Amino acid sequence: MVREEVAESTRTPQWKCVESRVDSKRLYYGRFILSPLMKGQADTIGILMRRVLLGEIEGTCITGAKLEGVPHEYSTIAGIDESVHEILMNLKEIVLRSNLYGVRNAFICVKGPKCVTAQDIISPPSVKIVDTTQHIANLTEPLDLCIELEIKRDRGYRIKSTNHSQDGSYPIDAVSMPVRNANHSIYSYGNENQEILFLEIWTNGSLTPKEALYEASRNLIDLFIPFLHAEEENTNLEENKNKLALPLLTFHDELSNRKKNQKGIALKSIFIDQLELPSRTYNCLKRSNIHTLLDLLNKSQEDLMKMEYFRTEDVKQILSILQKRFAMDLPKN
């Protein structure tokens, strides 16, 4: 069936989802194919996608907890079946979905006897708990349990600090890896000269396999875009001597030319992550729904100054980066 569909398709490779299912709230599965490909291309793409899926996609998790009156991580609390260490391990397993940047706080304030689950977490509106039935602790006596949680969005795996806190704050190993596993396989046809790439993705429920595939593809594009902007220099000494400096285009000319040039990189595919902005400036832009270079160019200097926590120094830094990297500017009004 797959072979017949590929035979009828064009030479442009296309993705297709051939299987999608939800095994549980914390386990999603998706199977995709990319075809047609020339010999060797499937393995190249499959290896890259698997590495990006497992290591480059961001996830949100609990990175710390604060319990007052607890002397040590391995202490026990009367009236609670679990030790403090076991409670921290249960918090580590909670799956969150969010697009937040920076650190956010959440709280657990319950009174026993009660079985405490993820449903008892009071989280910011931007944070969603994927499985509210996840177990945290079992209170067997009428006592109050208050835990302050630290939530952060990151990528990969971060090992907690070994330093013991003096105020009852305990770091938790951060597992910001929404993709649990990814596999790829290759099917050859047409005298072994053409290939089909099969890609399997398992996620923890904080995003679907299709969303993970989109994020991985976008991250790969971000990694290779700088090479497309690299200037061809030092190829010919005579050409370098006679090279003339081109005048900088204005904002409107540059934007118009880029829209007309079909071979150029679309402005909406250049994300502000690539501008290497300070974290505070980057977060301000993100909160204002400015995610790409096109979003930024649609704003004026006056628009940026109206944004919360934005300063004149931030605008000057953005203008400097736009001029240096893209020879572009923002209008004042």
N, C-alpha and C positions, 0 to 999 in steps of 0.2 A: 504494500500500500504506500509506504513512504517513498519507495523507489519510483513508483509511477508518478507521484506528485512532483518529485524532484525533476523527473524527465520533462515534465510539462512546464516547469518554471523557467524564468528568465535566468540570464547569467548573473544577475545581481543577487548576492546572498541575502536571504531573508530569515528572520527568526520566526519560530512558531511554537506555541505551547501545545504539547501533545498529551499531557497528563497533569492534573492538579487536584490535590486532596488535602483535607484537614484531618490528621490522625488524632489530634487532641488540641487543647487550647495552647499548648506550648510546643507543638510539633506540626509544622506545615511542610508539604512536599510539592515540588514542581519538576516537571521534565520538559526540556526544550530541545529543539533541533535548529541548526543553522545550516543552510544548504542553498545552492550548490557551492562547493569549495574545490580548489585545485589541490593536488597531492601535496601534503605537508602543511597546508594552511590550517587544517582542523586541529592538529596537535599544537601548533603555535598559539592559536586563539584559546584552546582549551586550557593550556597551562597558565596563560596570563589571567584568564577569567577566574580560575580556581584560586590562584594566589590573591587576587584582589578581593574575591568574595570572602575569603577566610581572614584576611588581614587588614583590609582598607575600609571596610564599611563601619560607620559609626553606630554605636548603640548607647542606650541609657541604662544606668544601673545604680544601685545603692553603694556608695563608697565609704560610708562611715556611720556610726551610731553612737549616741551619747546616753548613758544610763547613770543617773546620779546615785551616789551612795554605794557604788560597786567598786571594791578595791582592786580587783584584778579580772582580767579577761576569763580566767578559768574558775572564777568564783561561782558559787551556787546561791540562789535566792530562795528563802523559805516560802513554800506555797507555790513554787513553779517547778514543774517536772524537769524542764531543760536547764542546763547550765547556761551561763552567759555566752560561752563559746558556741554552744549549740544554737542559741538564738541568733548569733551573728552569722553562722553558717546558713540558717534558714532564710535570713534576710538577703544573703548573697544570691540565693536561688530565685528570688522574686524577679519576674520579667516585667519591664516597663517599656512603654512606647511614648516617645516624645521627640519634638524637634528643638528643644530648648538648648541654649548655649550658656555656659557658665554653671555655677553651683546653685542648686535650689534646695530648700529645706522641706521636710515633711515630718509628720508627727504620728505617734501612736499613744493614745491616752485611753486606757480601758480599766475596768474594775472587775475583779474576779468574784466568784469562780466563773471562768469563761475559757473557751478555746479561741485563742487569738489567731486570726488569719490575715491575709493581705487585704481583705475587705475593710479591716479596721484602720488602715493607713489613711491619714488625712493628708492628701497630696495637693500640689498646685493644680489649677485647671488645665495647664498645658501638659500634665503628666497623666497617662492612662495606665492602669494596672491590667495586664493581659489576663491573668488568671487570679481572680479574687479568692479562690479557695485554697491557695498555697498556705501551708501551715507555718506558723511562727513560734508559738509557745502555748502551753496548756496551764492555765491558772487554776489551782485546786482549792484556794482559800480566798476569802474576801479581802483582797489587797489591791492597791492601785499600782498599775504599771505604766510608766511614762517613758517613752523613747523618742529622742530627737534624731531624725535621719538626715543624711546628706546625700543628695542626688546629683549626678554629674553625667554629662554626655561625653563620650570619648571613643577611642578605637583600640582594639587589641586587648591585651591582658596586662594589668598593672598589679604588681605584688605590693601588699600593704607594708607600711613602715614597721620596723621591729621595735621602735621606741614606744614605751608604755606611756599612756597619757595620764596626767595627774588630775584632770577634771572629769574623769569618767567617759572621755571620748575615745572610741576605739575604731581604727581604720579597718576596712573590709577589702579583701582582694577584689579588684574591679574587673569583671568579665564583660567587657563591652564588645561582645561578638555575637550579633544577632543570627549569623549563619552558623549552624551547627556542623554541617558537613557539605562538601561539594565534590562531585565526581564527573569526569568526562570520559566518553568513549567515542570511537571512530568507526564508521562503516564505509567501506570502499566499494565502488561500482564503476562501470564503464571502463573495462580493461585496467582497473586499479588506478586510473588517472583522475578520478573525481571522488570526493569524500563528503560524508555527512557527519556533522558534529552533534553528538548527544550530550546534553549537560543536565545533571541532576542536582537539585538544591534542596537542602533541608534547613528550615529556620525555626527559631524559638517562639514564633508567634508575634513578636514585636513588629515584624513586617512580613509581607508575603514573598514567596520566591520570585514573583514578577517584579516586585519593588526592589528586591535585592539585586536582581539582574540589571535593572535600570541604574541603580546606584553604582554598581560595579562598572558598567559601561561608561557612565559619566566620569567616574574617577580615572579610568584609563584615558579618556579623552583629555582630561585636565593634565595628566602626566605628559602627554605627547604634544600638546599645543605649543609649549615653549620652543620646540624644535621647528615648528612651522614659522615662527617669527624670527628665527636666527638669520642674521645677515650673512651673505656670502662675501667674506672678506679674505684677504691674503691669498686669493687664487691667482692673481696676476699683478705683479708689482707695477707694471705700466698703468693698468687700469686704476690701481689705488692712487697713483700719483695724479692722474687726471680726473679723479672722481670729484664731482661737483656736489655741494650740499644742496639737497632739495628743500624748498621752502616748506615750512610747517603748514598743514592744512587747518582751516578753522573747524570748529565743531560741526557746523552744518555741512560743510563740504566733505569732511571725513565720513560723516554718517551717511550722506547721500551716496558717496562713492562705494562704501562698503555694502550698502544695500543693492547697488547695481552690479557689483562684482560677484558673480555666481561662484567663482573659484576661491573667493576669500572665505575666511572663517566667520561664521555668523556670530554677531555680537552676543546673542543670547546663549551661545555655547561657551562663552568665556565667563567663568564664575569669579566672584570677588575674592574667593579663597586664594587665587593666584596673584593678587595684588600685594601680598605680604604686608597687610595693614596691621597696626597694633591691635591687640585683642579687644580693647575697649571700643575703638572706632569700628572694628569689624562687627562687634555685637550690636552696636547702635544701628548700623546699616541693616543687619539681619532683622532686628526688631521692627524696622520700617518696611519690611518686605522687599528689600533691595538685595537680590541674590546674584544677578548677573551684571556684566558690564553694560548691557543694553538698559537694564533698570537704572543703573547709575547715571548713564548719559541722558536719560529722560528727565533728570532732575537738574535744577539750577543751583548755583551757590546759595541763593536765598532760601531755596527749599531745604538744603542741608542744614542751614543755620536754625531753621525752625524745628528741627528734630530734637528730641529730648536728650540732654547731656552732651550735645554736640558743641564744639568750640571752634573758634576761628583757626587755631593751630591745626585742627583736624582737617578743615577744608583746604588749607594751604598744602598739607601733606598729600591729600588726594589729588589736588591739581598738579603737584610736582610729579607724582607717579604716573598720571595720565599723560603728561607731556613727555616724560622720559621714555615710557614703554610703548605708547600708542600715538604720540604726536597729536593728542586730542586735548580739548579743553571743555569746561562747563560754562554756560552762559551765566552772567551775574543775576539776571532776572528771569 
